[in-house]
Amino acid sequence: QVQLVESGGGLVQAGGSLRLSCAASGRTFSYYAMGWFRQAPGKEREFVAGISWISGRTYYADSLQGRFTISRDNAKITAYLHMNNLKPEDTAVYYCAAGEFLDYSSSYSLKNDYGYWGQGTQVTVSS
């Protein structure tokens, strides 16, 4: 089993920044990819960004690249989502997820391909 715990959410004004963290524990050797997804009220959970734990290769939703950056700290077994120039439409619950697939896989953006999920952290952007 893999446990994921997100933190760093909160209330921020439009144009501000936040950094979300996702700390992993458990059988961390058994997964190869981490992703961030978000879900706004009444909407489907959508892909935000993904990263290969081994190579560091990153993947982004087209609409968010440039404002959001995903990174990882192997020693801390923690993934981060750096969010800049936040907009009210970024308001959502943000989830991190871990999955067992390799670089260049199309699975990074597919929520059903991830086997482990955190509990989510709320991000609210005020106008």
Salt bridges, closest charged atoms under 4 A:
GLU44 OE1 - LYS111 NZ 4.00
GLU46 OE2 - ARG38 NE 2.58
ASP90 OD1 - ARG38 NH1 2.86
ASP90 OD2 - ARG67 NH1 2.78
